[in-house]
Amino acid sequence: MQKPRKIPQRQCLGCREMKNKKDLIRVVRSPEGEISLDFKGKKPGRGAYVCPDGACLAKAKKSRALERAFETAVPSEVYDQLEEQMREENHE
């Protein structure tokens, strides 16, 4: 008999709730210090997770959660990219 596979859980930086990793958007800081979105979850670097929800992103931005997670300043373009991607995800 096979053991059921454990579903990886991650905490959203906005709502602070634990959710399935595949249900969240990964934001990654590469070893070179570049911050980008990672939809496949395969990019190298430090990852932080946020729900695909504008309210969670707004909370994460307000509390500077991404800055704390990456220990660096996060350019506003990254937040704009996240918001844009969330709009695209919601229209599919």
PDB file of N, CA, C and O in Angstrom:
ATOM      1  N   MET A   1       0.835  -1.197   0.000  1.00  0.00           N
ATOM      2  CA  MET A   1       0.000   0.000   0.000  1.00  0.00           C
ATOM      3  C   MET A   1       0.874   1.254   0.000  1.00  0.00           C
ATOM      4  O   MET A   1       1.819   1.367   0.781  1.00  0.00           O
ATOM      5  N   GLN A   2       0.547   2.182  -0.878  1.00  0.00           N
ATOM      6  CA  GLN A   2       1.337   3.410  -0.964  1.00  0.00           C
ATOM      7  C   GLN A   2       0.852   4.443   0.045  1.00  0.00           C
ATOM      8  O   GLN A   2      -0.343   4.574   0.311  1.00  0.00           O
ATOM      9  N   LYS A   3       1.825   5.175   0.600  1.00  0.00           N
ATOM     10  CA  LYS A   3       1.472   6.281   1.491  1.00  0.00           C
ATOM     11  C   LYS A   3       0.979   7.443   0.650  1.00  0.00           C
ATOM     12  O   LYS A   3       1.538   7.710  -0.414  1.00  0.00           O
ATOM     13  N   PRO A   4      -0.064   8.146   1.104  1.00  0.00           N
ATOM     14  CA  PRO A   4      -0.502   9.316   0.319  1.00  0.00           C
ATOM     15  C   PRO A   4       0.608  10.367   0.295  1.00  0.00           C
ATOM     16  O   PRO A   4       1.280  10.615   1.297  1.00  0.00           O
ATOM     17  N   ARG A   5       0.775  10.970  -0.872  1.00  0.00           N
ATOM     18  CA  ARG A   5       1.822  11.995  -1.007  1.00  0.00           C
ATOM     19  C   ARG A   5       1.460  13.228  -0.203  1.00  0.00           C
ATOM     20  O   ARG A   5       0.313  13.673  -0.187  1.00  0.00           O
ATOM     21  N   LYS A   6       2.466  13.765   0.459  1.00  0.00           N
ATOM     22  CA  LYS A   6       2.262  14.972   1.259  1.00  0.00           C
ATOM     23  C   LYS A   6       2.240  16.167   0.310  1.00  0.00           C
ATOM     24  O   LYS A   6       3.127  16.310  -0.532  1.00  0.00           O
ATOM     25  N   ILE A   7       1.238  17.016   0.445  1.00  0.00           N
ATOM     26  CA  ILE A   7       1.130  18.200  -0.411  1.00  0.00           C
ATOM     27  C   ILE A   7       1.907  19.326   0.258  1.00  0.00           C
ATOM     28  O   ILE A   7       1.613  19.695   1.396  1.00  0.00           O
ATOM     29  N   PRO A   8       2.918  19.886  -0.456  1.00  0.00           N
ATOM     30  CA  PRO A   8       3.701  20.957   0.170  1.00  0.00           C
ATOM     31  C   PRO A   8       2.850  22.196   0.459  1.00  0.00           C
ATOM     32  O   PRO A   8       2.055  22.628  -0.376  1.00  0.00           O
ATOM     33  N   GLN A   9       3.030  22.748   1.635  1.00  0.00           N
ATOM     34  CA  GLN A   9       2.292  23.938   2.054  1.00  0.00           C
ATOM     35  C   GLN A   9       3.252  25.121   2.165  1.00  0.00           C
ATOM     36  O   GLN A   9       4.407  24.962   2.562  1.00  0.00           O
ATOM     37  N   ARG A  10       2.762  26.303   1.811  1.00  0.00           N
ATOM     38  CA  ARG A  10       3.547  27.526   1.956  1.00  0.00           C
ATOM     39  C   ARG A  10       2.637  28.595   2.529  1.00  0.00           C
ATOM     40  O   ARG A  10       1.414  28.526   2.406  1.00  0.00           O
ATOM     41  N   GLN A  11       3.259  29.591   3.162  1.00  0.00           N
ATOM     42  CA  GLN A  11       2.470  30.664   3.765  1.00  0.00           C
ATOM     43  C   GLN A  11       2.426  31.868   2.829  1.00  0.00           C
ATOM     44  O   GLN A  11       3.452  32.329   2.329  1.00  0.00           O
ATOM     45  N   CYS A  12       1.208  32.365   2.608  1.00  0.00           N
ATOM     46  CA  CYS A  12       1.029  33.570   1.800  1.00  0.00           C
ATOM     47  C   CYS A  12       1.541  34.757   2.610  1.00  0.00           C
ATOM     48  O   CYS A  12       1.246  34.878   3.799  1.00  0.00           O
ATOM     49  N   LEU A  13       2.312  35.638   1.959  1.00  0.00           N
ATOM     50  CA  LEU A  13       2.846  36.812   2.651  1.00  0.00           C
ATOM     51  C   LEU A  13       1.781  37.854   2.949  1.00  0.00           C
ATOM     52  O   LEU A  13       1.983  38.726   3.794  1.00  0.00           O
ATOM     53  N   GLY A  14       0.638  37.770   2.255  1.00  0.00           N
ATOM     54  CA  GLY A  14      -0.437  38.743   2.474  1.00  0.00           C
ATOM     55  C   GLY A  14      -1.345  38.349   3.611  1.00  0.00           C
ATOM     56  O   GLY A  14      -1.403  39.035   4.632  1.00  0.00           O
ATOM     57  N   CYS A  15      -2.068  37.228   3.439  1.00  0.00           N
ATOM     58  CA  CYS A  15      -3.055  36.811   4.447  1.00  0.00           C
ATOM     59  C   CYS A  15      -2.439  35.952   5.547  1.00  0.00           C
ATOM     60  O   CYS A  15      -3.093  35.672   6.551  1.00  0.00           O
ATOM     61  N   ARG A  16      -1.180  35.531   5.366  1.00  0.00           N
ATOM     62  CA  ARG A  16      -0.437  34.730   6.342  1.00  0.00           C
ATOM     63  C   ARG A  16      -1.054  33.345   6.557  1.00  0.00           C
ATOM     64  O   ARG A  16      -0.793  32.707   7.578  1.00  0.00           O
ATOM     65  N   GLU A  17      -1.869  32.873   5.606  1.00  0.00           N
ATOM     66  CA  GLU A  17      -2.479  31.550   5.725  1.00  0.00           C
ATOM     67  C   GLU A  17      -1.622  30.514   5.011  1.00  0.00           C
ATOM     68  O   GLU A  17      -0.995  30.801   3.992  1.00  0.00           O
ATOM     69  N   MET A  18      -1.606  29.306   5.563  1.00  0.00           N
ATOM     70  CA  MET A  18      -0.914  28.200   4.916  1.00  0.00           C
ATOM     71  C   MET A  18      -1.826  27.648   3.817  1.00  0.00           C
ATOM     72  O   MET A  18      -2.995  27.351   4.060  1.00  0.00           O
ATOM     73  N   LYS A  19      -1.278  27.516   2.614  1.00  0.00           N
ATOM     74  CA  LYS A  19      -2.050  27.010   1.481  1.00  0.00           C
ATOM     75  C   LYS A  19      -1.180  26.057   0.679  1.00  0.00           C
ATOM     76  O   LYS A  19       0.035  25.997   0.868  1.00  0.00           O
ATOM     77  N   ASN A  20      -1.821  25.311  -0.222  1.00  0.00           N
ATOM     78  CA  ASN A  20      -1.072  24.419  -1.097  1.00  0.00           C
ATOM     79  C   ASN A  20      -0.129  25.250  -1.962  1.00  0.00           C
ATOM     80  O   ASN A  20      -0.514  26.278  -2.519  1.00  0.00           O
ATOM     81  N   LYS A  21       1.105  24.785  -2.062  1.00  0.00           N
ATOM     82  CA  LYS A  21       2.135  25.506  -2.811  1.00  0.00           C
ATOM     83  C   LYS A  21       1.690  25.806  -4.248  1.00  0.00           C
ATOM     84  O   LYS A  21       1.953  26.890  -4.768  1.00  0.00           O
ATOM     85  N   LYS A  22       1.010  24.836  -4.890  1.00  0.00           N
ATOM     86  CA  LYS A  22       0.619  25.033  -6.293  1.00  0.00           C
ATOM     87  C   LYS A  22      -0.487  26.066  -6.477  1.00  0.00           C
ATOM     88  O   LYS A  22      -0.724  26.526  -7.594  1.00  0.00           O
ATOM     89  N   ASP A  23      -1.166  26.435  -5.389  1.00  0.00           N
ATOM     90  CA  ASP A  23      -2.229  27.442  -5.472  1.00  0.00           C
ATOM     91  C   ASP A  23      -1.702  28.865  -5.302  1.00  0.00           C
ATOM     92  O   ASP A  23      -2.461  29.827  -5.420  1.00  0.00           O
ATOM     93  N   LEU A  24      -0.408  29.001  -5.027  1.00  0.00           N
ATOM     94  CA  LEU A  24       0.179  30.317  -4.775  1.00  0.00           C
ATOM     95  C   LEU A  24       1.103  30.715  -5.915  1.00  0.00           C
ATOM     96  O   LEU A  24       1.564  29.867  -6.679  1.00  0.00           O
ATOM     97  N   ILE A  25       1.370  32.018  -6.023  1.00  0.00           N
ATOM     98  CA  ILE A  25       2.332  32.514  -7.007  1.00  0.00           C
ATOM     99  C   ILE A  25       3.664  32.679  -6.291  1.00  0.00           C
ATOM    100  O   ILE A  25       3.727  33.273  -5.214  1.00  0.00           O
ATOM    101  N   ARG A  26       4.728  32.153  -6.889  1.00  0.00           N
ATOM    102  CA  ARG A  26       6.064  32.260  -6.296  1.00  0.00           C
ATOM    103  C   ARG A  26       6.762  33.495  -6.852  1.00  0.00           C
ATOM    104  O   ARG A  26       6.801  33.719  -8.062  1.00  0.00           O
ATOM    105  N   VAL A  27       7.308  34.282  -5.947  1.00  0.00           N
ATOM    106  CA  VAL A  27       8.140  35.422  -6.316  1.00  0.00           C
ATOM    107  C   VAL A  27       9.541  34.999  -5.920  1.00  0.00           C
ATOM    108  O   VAL A  27       9.750  34.528  -4.802  1.00  0.00           O
ATOM    109  N   VAL A  28      10.503  35.158  -6.817  1.00  0.00           N
ATOM    110  CA  VAL A  28      11.842  34.645  -6.537  1.00  0.00           C
ATOM    111  C   VAL A  28      12.896  35.740  -6.652  1.00  0.00           C
ATOM    112  O   VAL A  28      12.831  36.595  -7.535  1.00  0.00           O
ATOM    113  N   ARG A  29      13.874  35.697  -5.736  1.00  0.00           N
ATOM    114  CA  ARG A  29      15.055  36.558  -5.851  1.00  0.00           C
ATOM    115  C   ARG A  29      16.192  35.650  -6.285  1.00  0.00           C
ATOM    116  O   ARG A  29      16.600  34.747  -5.555  1.00  0.00           O
ATOM    117  N   SER A  30      16.697  35.905  -7.490  1.00  0.00           N
ATOM    118  CA  SER A  30      17.758  35.074  -8.046  1.00  0.00           C
ATOM    119  C   SER A  30      19.060  35.307  -7.281  1.00  0.00           C
ATOM    120  O   SER A  30      19.192  36.292  -6.554  1.00  0.00           O
ATOM    121  N   PRO A  31      20.029  34.388  -7.448  1.00  0.00           N
ATOM    122  CA  PRO A  31      21.335  34.605  -6.792  1.00  0.00           C
ATOM    123  C   PRO A  31      21.991  35.937  -7.193  1.00  0.00           C
ATOM    124  O   PRO A  31      22.825  36.467  -6.459  1.00  0.00           O
ATOM    125  N   GLU A  32      21.610  36.471  -8.358  1.00  0.00           N
ATOM    126  CA  GLU A  32      22.158  37.765  -8.802  1.00  0.00           C
ATOM    127  C   GLU A  32      21.404  38.936  -8.177  1.00  0.00           C
ATOM    128  O   GLU A  32      21.803  40.088  -8.346  1.00  0.00           O
ATOM    129  N   GLY A  33      20.330  38.656  -7.465  1.00  0.00           N
ATOM    130  CA  GLY A  33      19.576  39.718  -6.805  1.00  0.00           C
ATOM    131  C   GLY A  33      18.388  40.229  -7.590  1.00  0.00           C
ATOM    132  O   GLY A  33      17.732  41.181  -7.169  1.00  0.00           O
ATOM    133  N   GLU A  34      18.098  39.606  -8.738  1.00  0.00           N
ATOM    134  CA  GLU A  34      16.974  40.037  -9.573  1.00  0.00           C
ATOM    135  C   GLU A  34      15.679  39.416  -9.045  1.00  0.00           C
ATOM    136  O   GLU A  34      15.639  38.222  -8.749  1.00  0.00           O
ATOM    137  N   ILE A  35      14.634  40.215  -8.929  1.00  0.00           N
ATOM    138  CA  ILE A  35      13.355  39.721  -8.416  1.00  0.00           C
ATOM    139  C   ILE A  35      12.388  39.550  -9.585  1.00  0.00           C
ATOM    140  O   ILE A  35      12.197  40.459 -10.393  1.00  0.00           O
ATOM    141  N   SER A  36      11.780  38.358  -9.656  1.00  0.00           N
ATOM    142  CA  SER A  36      10.855  38.082 -10.760  1.00  0.00           C
ATOM    143  C   SER A  36       9.790  37.093 -10.302  1.00  0.00           C
ATOM    144  O   SER A  36       9.857  36.552  -9.198  1.00  0.00           O
ATOM    145  N   LEU A  37       8.799  36.865 -11.176  1.00  0.00           N
ATOM    146  CA  LEU A  37       7.731  35.916 -10.888  1.00  0.00           C
ATOM    147  C   LEU A  37       8.137  34.551 -11.433  1.00  0.00           C
ATOM    148  O   LEU A  37       8.775  34.450 -12.481  1.00  0.00           O
ATOM    149  N   ASP A  38       7.760  33.514 -10.711  1.00  0.00           N
ATOM    150  CA  ASP A  38       8.121  32.155 -11.107  1.00  0.00           C
ATOM    151  C   ASP A  38       6.863  31.302 -11.073  1.00  0.00           C
ATOM    152  O   ASP A  38       6.404  30.908 -10.001  1.00  0.00           O
ATOM    153  N   PHE A  39       6.300  31.014 -12.251  1.00  0.00           N
ATOM    154  CA  PHE A  39       5.038  30.282 -12.309  1.00  0.00           C
ATOM    155  C   PHE A  39       5.233  28.781 -12.295  1.00  0.00           C
ATOM    156  O   PHE A  39       4.319  28.041 -11.930  1.00  0.00           O
ATOM    157  N   LYS A  40       6.410  28.320 -12.689  1.00  0.00           N
ATOM    158  CA  LYS A  40       6.681  26.881 -12.709  1.00  0.00           C
ATOM    159  C   LYS A  40       7.267  26.408 -11.369  1.00  0.00           C
ATOM    160  O   LYS A  40       7.260  25.211 -11.080  1.00  0.00           O
ATOM    161  N   GLY A  41       7.773  27.345 -10.551  1.00  0.00           N
ATOM    162  CA  GLY A  41       8.368  26.974  -9.269  1.00  0.00           C
ATOM    163  C   GLY A  41       9.731  26.342  -9.422  1.00  0.00           C
ATOM    164  O   GLY A  41      10.178  25.615  -8.535  1.00  0.00           O
ATOM    165  N   LYS A  42      10.407  26.605 -10.539  1.00  0.00           N
ATOM    166  CA  LYS A  42      11.680  25.942 -10.817  1.00  0.00           C
ATOM    167  C   LYS A  42      12.887  26.889 -10.824  1.00  0.00           C
ATOM    168  O   LYS A  42      14.031  26.435 -10.831  1.00  0.00           O
ATOM    169  N   LYS A  43      12.637  28.182 -10.824  1.00  0.00           N
ATOM    170  CA  LYS A  43      13.763  29.120 -10.899  1.00  0.00           C
ATOM    171  C   LYS A  43      14.628  29.025  -9.645  1.00  0.00           C
ATOM    172  O   LYS A  43      14.117  28.834  -8.542  1.00  0.00           O
ATOM    173  N   PRO A  44      15.950  29.161  -9.824  1.00  0.00           N
ATOM    174  CA  PRO A  44      16.815  29.111  -8.642  1.00  0.00           C
ATOM    175  C   PRO A  44      16.719  30.407  -7.849  1.00  0.00           C
ATOM    176  O   PRO A  44      16.465  31.470  -8.416  1.00  0.00           O
ATOM    177  N   GLY A  45      16.918  30.321  -6.558  1.00  0.00           N
ATOM    178  CA  GLY A  45      16.906  31.520  -5.732  1.00  0.00           C
ATOM    179  C   GLY A  45      15.939  31.390  -4.572  1.00  0.00           C
ATOM    180  O   GLY A  45      15.314  30.350  -4.366  1.00  0.00           O
ATOM    181  N   ARG A  46      15.837  32.460  -3.832  1.00  0.00           N
ATOM    182  CA  ARG A  46      14.972  32.483  -2.650  1.00  0.00           C
ATOM    183  C   ARG A  46      13.550  32.760  -3.086  1.00  0.00           C
ATOM    184  O   ARG A  46      13.302  33.721  -3.814  1.00  0.00           O
ATOM    185  N   GLY A  47      12.613  31.935  -2.656  1.00  0.00           N
ATOM    186  CA  GLY A  47      11.221  32.099  -3.052  1.00  0.00           C
ATOM    187  C   GLY A  47      10.355  32.619  -1.922  1.00  0.00           C
ATOM    188  O   GLY A  47      10.598  32.335  -0.749  1.00  0.00           O
ATOM    189  N   ALA A  48       9.353  33.375  -2.288  1.00  0.00           N
ATOM    190  CA  ALA A  48       8.325  33.827  -1.348  1.00  0.00           C
ATOM    191  C   ALA A  48       7.001  33.642  -2.078  1.00  0.00           C
ATOM    192  O   ALA A  48       6.952  33.695  -3.307  1.00  0.00           O
ATOM    193  N   TYR A  49       5.942  33.429  -1.332  1.00  0.00           N
ATOM    194  CA  TYR A  49       4.672  33.062  -1.951  1.00  0.00           C
ATOM    195  C   TYR A  49       3.572  34.047  -1.595  1.00  0.00           C
ATOM    196  O   TYR A  49       3.533  34.595  -0.494  1.00  0.00           O
ATOM    197  N   VAL A  50       2.671  34.258  -2.566  1.00  0.00           N
ATOM    198  CA  VAL A  50       1.531  35.145  -2.339  1.00  0.00           C
ATOM    199  C   VAL A  50       0.317  34.559  -3.070  1.00  0.00           C
ATOM    200  O   VAL A  50       0.450  33.999  -4.159  1.00  0.00           O
ATOM    201  N   CYS A  51      -0.858  34.694  -2.466  1.00  0.00           N
ATOM    202  CA  CYS A  51      -2.091  34.208  -3.100  1.00  0.00           C
ATOM    203  C   CYS A  51      -2.318  34.964  -4.407  1.00  0.00           C
ATOM    204  O   CYS A  51      -1.925  36.125  -4.524  1.00  0.00           O
ATOM    205  N   PRO A  52      -2.947  34.318  -5.390  1.00  0.00           N
ATOM    206  CA  PRO A  52      -3.271  35.036  -6.627  1.00  0.00           C
ATOM    207  C   PRO A  52      -4.496  35.923  -6.412  1.00  0.00           C
ATOM    208  O   PRO A  52      -5.501  35.796  -7.112  1.00  0.00           O
ATOM    209  N   ASP A  53      -4.397  36.808  -5.446  1.00  0.00           N
ATOM    210  CA  ASP A  53      -5.507  37.661  -5.035  1.00  0.00           C
ATOM    211  C   ASP A  53      -4.963  39.068  -4.770  1.00  0.00           C
ATOM    212  O   ASP A  53      -4.003  39.239  -4.019  1.00  0.00           O
ATOM    213  N   GLY A  54      -5.579  40.058  -5.385  1.00  0.00           N
ATOM    214  CA  GLY A  54      -5.117  41.442  -5.247  1.00  0.00           C
ATOM    215  C   GLY A  54      -5.087  41.924  -3.812  1.00  0.00           C
ATOM    216  O   GLY A  54      -4.205  42.697  -3.441  1.00  0.00           O
ATOM    217  N   ALA A  55      -6.043  41.478  -2.987  1.00  0.00           N
ATOM    218  CA  ALA A  55      -6.094  41.914  -1.586  1.00  0.00           C
ATOM    219  C   ALA A  55      -4.870  41.413  -0.823  1.00  0.00           C
ATOM    220  O   ALA A  55      -4.294  42.145  -0.018  1.00  0.00           O
ATOM    221  N   CYS A  56      -4.476  40.169  -1.076  1.00  0.00           N
ATOM    222  CA  CYS A  56      -3.292  39.612  -0.406  1.00  0.00           C
ATOM    223  C   CYS A  56      -2.030  40.351  -0.852  1.00  0.00           C
ATOM    224  O   CYS A  56      -1.149  40.639  -0.041  1.00  0.00           O
ATOM    225  N   LEU A  57      -1.955  40.651  -2.135  1.00  0.00           N
ATOM    226  CA  LEU A  57      -0.792  41.376  -2.640  1.00  0.00           C
ATOM    227  C   LEU A  57      -0.721  42.769  -2.017  1.00  0.00           C
ATOM    228  O   LEU A  57       0.357  43.232  -1.643  1.00  0.00           O
ATOM    229  N   ALA A  58      -1.869  43.432  -1.906  1.00  0.00           N
ATOM    230  CA  ALA A  58      -1.913  44.768  -1.303  1.00  0.00           C
ATOM    231  C   ALA A  58      -1.433  44.720   0.153  1.00  0.00           C
ATOM    232  O   ALA A  58      -0.700  45.603   0.599  1.00  0.00           O
ATOM    233  N   LYS A  59      -1.854  43.677   0.891  1.00  0.00           N
ATOM    234  CA  LYS A  59      -1.417  43.522   2.281  1.00  0.00           C
ATOM    235  C   LYS A  59       0.086  43.286   2.355  1.00  0.00           C
ATOM    236  O   LYS A  59       0.777  43.867   3.193  1.00  0.00           O
ATOM    237  N   ALA A  60       0.586  42.421   1.465  1.00  0.00           N
ATOM    238  CA  ALA A  60       2.020  42.109   1.452  1.00  0.00           C
ATOM    239  C   ALA A  60       2.830  43.364   1.130  1.00  0.00           C
ATOM    240  O   ALA A  60       3.901  43.586   1.696  1.00  0.00           O
ATOM    241  N   LYS A  61       2.304  44.182   0.212  1.00  0.00           N
ATOM    242  CA  LYS A  61       2.987  45.417  -0.173  1.00  0.00           C
ATOM    243  C   LYS A  61       2.994  46.403   0.991  1.00  0.00           C
ATOM    244  O   LYS A  61       4.015  47.022   1.289  1.00  0.00           O
ATOM    245  N   LYS A  62       1.835  46.541   1.647  1.00  0.00           N
ATOM    246  CA  LYS A  62       1.699  47.485   2.755  1.00  0.00           C
ATOM    247  C   LYS A  62       2.609  47.111   3.929  1.00  0.00           C
ATOM    248  O   LYS A  62       3.217  47.978   4.556  1.00  0.00           O
ATOM    249  N   SER A  63       2.693  45.806   4.217  1.00  0.00           N
ATOM    250  CA  SER A  63       3.497  45.355   5.353  1.00  0.00           C
ATOM    251  C   SER A  63       4.971  45.136   4.974  1.00  0.00           C
ATOM    252  O   SER A  63       5.785  44.745   5.810  1.00  0.00           O
ATOM    253  N   ARG A  64       5.294  45.394   3.708  1.00  0.00           N
ATOM    254  CA  ARG A  64       6.650  45.230   3.196  1.00  0.00           C
ATOM    255  C   ARG A  64       7.160  43.793   3.396  1.00  0.00           C
ATOM    256  O   ARG A  64       8.341  43.569   3.661  1.00  0.00           O
ATOM    257  N   ALA A  65       6.247  42.837   3.264  1.00  0.00           N
ATOM    258  CA  ALA A  65       6.576  41.426   3.500  1.00  0.00           C
ATOM    259  C   ALA A  65       7.609  40.892   2.504  1.00  0.00           C
ATOM    260  O   ALA A  65       8.492  40.122   2.882  1.00  0.00           O
ATOM    261  N   LEU A  66       7.502  41.298   1.230  1.00  0.00           N
ATOM    262  CA  LEU A  66       8.488  40.825   0.239  1.00  0.00           C
ATOM    263  C   LEU A  66       9.872  41.377   0.553  1.00  0.00           C
ATOM    264  O   LEU A  66      10.874  40.674   0.421  1.00  0.00           O
ATOM    265  N   GLU A  67       9.920  42.641   0.969  1.00  0.00           N
ATOM    266  CA  GLU A  67      11.208  43.247   1.323  1.00  0.00           C
ATOM    267  C   GLU A  67      11.862  42.471   2.472  1.00  0.00           C
ATOM    268  O   GLU A  67      13.066  42.216   2.457  1.00  0.00           O
ATOM    269  N   ARG A  68      11.050  42.103   3.465  1.00  0.00           N
ATOM    270  CA  ARG A  68      11.591  41.352   4.608  1.00  0.00           C
ATOM    271  C   ARG A  68      12.022  39.948   4.190  1.00  0.00           C
ATOM    272  O   ARG A  68      13.068  39.460   4.618  1.00  0.00           O
ATOM    273  N   ALA A  69      11.215  39.307   3.357  1.00  0.00           N
ATOM    274  CA  ALA A  69      11.530  37.939   2.925  1.00  0.00           C
ATOM    275  C   ALA A  69      12.836  37.894   2.134  1.00  0.00           C
ATOM    276  O   ALA A  69      13.633  36.970   2.295  1.00  0.00           O
ATOM    277  N   PHE A  70      13.049  38.889   1.285  1.00  0.00           N
ATOM    278  CA  PHE A  70      14.232  38.905   0.427  1.00  0.00           C
ATOM    279  C   PHE A  70      15.380  39.726   1.005  1.00  0.00           C
ATOM    280  O   PHE A  70      16.483  39.725   0.459  1.00  0.00           O
ATOM    281  N   GLU A  71      15.125  40.419   2.101  1.00  0.00           N
ATOM    282  CA  GLU A  71      16.130  41.283   2.741  1.00  0.00           C
ATOM    283  C   GLU A  71      16.731  42.275   1.748  1.00  0.00           C
ATOM    284  O   GLU A  71      17.934  42.536   1.756  1.00  0.00           O
ATOM    285  N   THR A  72      15.861  42.824   0.889  1.00  0.00           N
ATOM    286  CA  THR A  72      16.292  43.820  -0.088  1.00  0.00           C
ATOM    287  C   THR A  72      15.080  44.638  -0.526  1.00  0.00           C
ATOM    288  O   THR A  72      13.940  44.235  -0.290  1.00  0.00           O
ATOM    289  N   ALA A  73      15.322  45.779  -1.159  1.00  0.00           N
ATOM    290  CA  ALA A  73      14.220  46.612  -1.660  1.00  0.00           C
ATOM    291  C   ALA A  73      13.580  45.920  -2.865  1.00  0.00           C
ATOM    292  O   ALA A  73      14.272  45.337  -3.700  1.00  0.00           O
ATOM    293  N   VAL A  74      12.263  45.992  -2.941  1.00  0.00           N
ATOM    294  CA  VAL A  74      11.536  45.399  -4.070  1.00  0.00           C
ATOM    295  C   VAL A  74      11.022  46.538  -4.939  1.00  0.00           C
ATOM    296  O   VAL A  74      10.227  47.357  -4.477  1.00  0.00           O
ATOM    297  N   PRO A  75      11.472  46.603  -6.213  1.00  0.00           N
ATOM    298  CA  PRO A  75      11.012  47.691  -7.086  1.00  0.00           C
ATOM    299  C   PRO A  75       9.510  47.638  -7.326  1.00  0.00           C
ATOM    300  O   PRO A  75       8.913  46.561  -7.350  1.00  0.00           O
ATOM    301  N   SER A  76       8.905  48.807  -7.504  1.00  0.00           N
ATOM    302  CA  SER A  76       7.448  48.860  -7.707  1.00  0.00           C
ATOM    303  C   SER A  76       7.034  48.112  -8.974  1.00  0.00           C
ATOM    304  O   SER A  76       5.893  47.661  -9.077  1.00  0.00           O
ATOM    305  N   GLU A  77       7.959  47.974  -9.951  1.00  0.00           N
ATOM    306  CA  GLU A  77       7.634  47.241 -11.183  1.00  0.00           C
ATOM    307  C   GLU A  77       7.278  45.788 -10.859  1.00  0.00           C
ATOM    308  O   GLU A  77       6.430  45.192 -11.524  1.00  0.00           O
ATOM    309  N   VAL A  78       7.922  45.221  -9.843  1.00  0.00           N
ATOM    310  CA  VAL A  78       7.641  43.830  -9.468  1.00  0.00           C
ATOM    311  C   VAL A  78       6.203  43.713  -8.977  1.00  0.00           C
ATOM    312  O   VAL A  78       5.493  42.775  -9.337  1.00  0.00           O
ATOM    313  N   TYR A  79       5.773  44.678  -8.148  1.00  0.00           N
ATOM    314  CA  TYR A  79       4.378  44.675  -7.678  1.00  0.00           C
ATOM    315  C   TYR A  79       3.432  44.868  -8.849  1.00  0.00           C
ATOM    316  O   TYR A  79       2.384  44.225  -8.914  1.00  0.00           O
ATOM    317  N   ASP A  80       3.797  45.760  -9.791  1.00  0.00           N
ATOM    318  CA  ASP A  80       2.959  45.982 -10.977  1.00  0.00           C
ATOM    319  C   ASP A  80       2.829  44.691 -11.790  1.00  0.00           C
ATOM    320  O   ASP A  80       1.746  44.349 -12.265  1.00  0.00           O
ATOM    321  N   GLN A  81       3.959  43.975 -11.942  1.00  0.00           N
ATOM    322  CA  GLN A  81       3.975  42.708 -12.672  1.00  0.00           C
ATOM    323  C   GLN A  81       3.056  41.695 -11.996  1.00  0.00           C
ATOM    324  O   GLN A  81       2.286  41.001 -12.660  1.00  0.00           O
ATOM    325  N   LEU A  82       3.145  41.620 -10.676  1.00  0.00           N
ATOM    326  CA  LEU A  82       2.304  40.688  -9.912  1.00  0.00           C
ATOM    327  C   LEU A  82       0.826  41.010 -10.121  1.00  0.00           C
ATOM    328  O   LEU A  82       0.015  40.116 -10.365  1.00  0.00           O
ATOM    329  N   GLU A  83       0.485  42.294 -10.024  1.00  0.00           N
ATOM    330  CA  GLU A  83      -0.911  42.705 -10.207  1.00  0.00           C
ATOM    331  C   GLU A  83      -1.387  42.363 -11.613  1.00  0.00           C
ATOM    332  O   GLU A  83      -2.498  41.862 -11.793  1.00  0.00           O
ATOM    333  N   GLU A  84      -0.548  42.633 -12.607  1.00  0.00           N
ATOM    334  CA  GLU A  84      -0.880  42.345 -14.009  1.00  0.00           C
ATOM    335  C   GLU A  84      -1.114  40.847 -14.195  1.00  0.00           C
ATOM    336  O   GLU A  84      -2.083  40.436 -14.834  1.00  0.00           O
ATOM    337  N   GLN A  85      -0.224  40.045 -13.636  1.00  0.00           N
ATOM    338  CA  GLN A  85      -0.336  38.600 -13.773  1.00  0.00           C
ATOM    339  C   GLN A  85      -1.615  38.083 -13.112  1.00  0.00           C
ATOM    340  O   GLN A  85      -2.270  37.183 -13.637  1.00  0.00           O
ATOM    341  N   MET A  86      -1.963  38.650 -11.973  1.00  0.00           N
ATOM    342  CA  MET A  86      -3.180  38.239 -11.275  1.00  0.00           C
ATOM    343  C   MET A  86      -4.420  38.568 -12.101  1.00  0.00           C
ATOM    344  O   MET A  86      -5.379  37.797 -12.131  1.00  0.00           O
ATOM    345  N   ARG A  87      -4.393  39.721 -12.770  1.00  0.00           N
ATOM    346  CA  ARG A  87      -5.517  40.077 -13.643  1.00  0.00           C
ATOM    347  C   ARG A  87      -5.641  39.071 -14.776  1.00  0.00           C
ATOM    348  O   ARG A  87      -6.746  38.650 -15.117  1.00  0.00           O
ATOM    349  N   GLU A  88      -4.497  38.681 -15.368  1.00  0.00           N
ATOM    350  CA  GLU A  88      -4.515  37.714 -16.469  1.00  0.00           C
ATOM    351  C   GLU A  88      -5.015  36.350 -15.986  1.00  0.00           C
ATOM    352  O   GLU A  88      -5.797  35.694 -16.673  1.00  0.00           O
ATOM    353  N   GLU A  89      -4.566  35.928 -14.810  1.00  0.00           N
ATOM    354  CA  GLU A  89      -4.972  34.626 -14.247  1.00  0.00           C
ATOM    355  C   GLU A  89      -6.482  34.600 -14.029  1.00  0.00           C
ATOM    356  O   GLU A  89      -7.129  33.585 -14.287  1.00  0.00           O
ATOM    357  N   ASN A  90      -7.047  35.715 -13.553  1.00  0.00           N
ATOM    358  CA  ASN A  90      -8.474  35.762 -13.235  1.00  0.00           C
ATOM    359  C   ASN A  90      -9.362  35.810 -14.472  1.00  0.00           C
ATOM    360  O   ASN A  90     -10.561  35.549 -14.381  1.00  0.00           O
ATOM    361  N   HIS A  91      -8.783  36.144 -15.639  1.00  0.00           N
ATOM    362  CA  HIS A  91      -9.582  36.235 -16.866  1.00  0.00           C
ATOM    363  C   HIS A  91      -9.605  34.932 -17.642  1.00  0.00           C
ATOM    364  O   HIS A  91     -10.371  34.799 -18.597  1.00  0.00           O
ATOM    365  N   GLU A  92      -8.784  33.969 -17.253  1.00  0.00           N
ATOM    366  CA  GLU A  92      -8.725  32.706 -17.993  1.00  0.00           C
ATOM    367  C   GLU A  92      -9.965  31.875 -17.782  1.00  0.00           C
ATOM    368  O   GLU A  92     -10.076  30.781 -18.335  1.00  0.00           O
TER     369      GLU A  92
END
